[in-house]
């Protein structure tokens, strides 16, 4: 076991490359790239930390990874994206916890397949993932995903057993385009729970099957709070030519609190601002058929509340090449009960308004008053989440539990909706990352 404690590095290129490494622990380390313009950075590398080549049992605890410039420029003057931490190919048992990942030009944390291999057994827990500084580069390059997943393997929908839990995602800034806190281009076997996503510039949670072989299956997304998101709080997309029952199925969204999707900041996409968009335009079969099974995807016991900035409707669908605004409060549950059950809806037309009743509302937390309808309104996900259950009941149990993964507990008859349980013994984990330096790095 190699332990590195308190190390500090600043550079314009790759700082750490772990290829074929095993049992390496980083604690209280700073990995910082130059805040360089794209013309100043000519190294041809574009990650602060890269993990590949069969690496396993890598832990980054209370580390700060920040400032990945605008990527780098090769000799032909083309620009590359900059990643904070990049996991690629057959890596496993990777832990990122209690840290801060800040101000990258593309993904703060990226997990990508390579050939026929992909990351498995990953825990991303109790981190600050901060996109608020991604607009400091005036040239406008960079997409920007807090956590980006790129999985494209032909015929492979094997589970990855990845837990994303208790993180706080902070957006902000004025750059628009693809500033999404969570972007999945494929992904199977994820447990995404107890996260707070605050002030995203673009779609807060983006689950896409756009490219060939990008399967989205058996994911559990629950007890998250998405507040003040840009464009759409939850976007589910299946490309034309894909059978959604093959590529995008058996996913469960439960106990989530989606609150206030304001207009997109991109002038090319004006007047959006929807809590949910399920887009199967051109896909076959189309989910909007009343008899369709919706690919065994379910939306259960979520609260959807829009405060009607700019006159937006609460829910939105895109299917069959025609866009429709959902006006009725319970319209999705009445028309598609095979997919929507137990949800609490609120519409700008004032039909039986649902007020979540917050005790506080901000990046520090979105907590509930004792009179909130979110209290005891969720479902017990412990027996349902097969990803966490697999980690806790096999040889990986010691590894998972030692890194904070366990069953969720609550106080009351049932779990509350959202990331912050009211008066519970197990609220969303506090985030106190080690911020080593807030100013620009040394040159």
Secondary structure as UniProt FT lines:
FT   STRAND          2..5
FT   STRAND          8..11
FT   STRAND          16..19
FT   STRAND          22..27
FT   STRAND          30..33
FT   TURN            38..40
FT   STRAND          47..52
FT   TURN            53..54
FT   STRAND          56..61
FT   STRAND          64..66
FT   TURN            69..70
FT   TURN            75..76
FT   STRAND          83..88
FT   STRAND          92..97
FT   STRAND          100..102
FT   STRAND          107..112
FT   TURN            115..116
FT   STRAND          120..125
FT   STRAND          128..130
FT   TURN            132..135
FT   TURN            138..139
FT   STRAND          145..150
FT   TURN            154..155
FT   STRAND          162..165
FT   STRAND          168..170
FT   STRAND          180..185
FT   STRAND          187..188
FT   STRAND          190..193
FT   STRAND          196..198
FT   STRAND          205..209
FT   TURN            212..213
FT   STRAND          216..217
FT   STRAND          220..222
FT   STRAND          225..230
FT   STRAND          232..238
FT   TURN            240..241
FT   HELIX           244..247
FT   STRAND          248..249
FT   STRAND          252..254
FT   STRAND          257..262
FT   HELIX           267..269
FT   TURN            270..271
FT   STRAND          274..279
FT   TURN            281..282
FT   TURN            287..288
FT   TURN            290..291
FT   HELIX           294..296
FT   STRAND          298..300
FT   STRAND          303..305
FT   HELIX           309..311
FT   STRAND          315..319
FT   TURN            320..321
FT   STRAND          322..326
FT   TURN            329..330
FT   HELIX           331..335
FT   TURN            337..339
FT   STRAND          340..341
FT   STRAND          344..345
FT   TURN            348..349
FT   TURN            351..352
FT   STRAND          358..362
FT   TURN            363..364
FT   STRAND          365..368
FT   TURN            370..371
FT   TURN            373..376
FT   TURN            382..384
FT   HELIX           386..392
FT   TURN            395..396
FT   HELIX           397..402
FT   TURN            403..404
FT   TURN            422..423
//
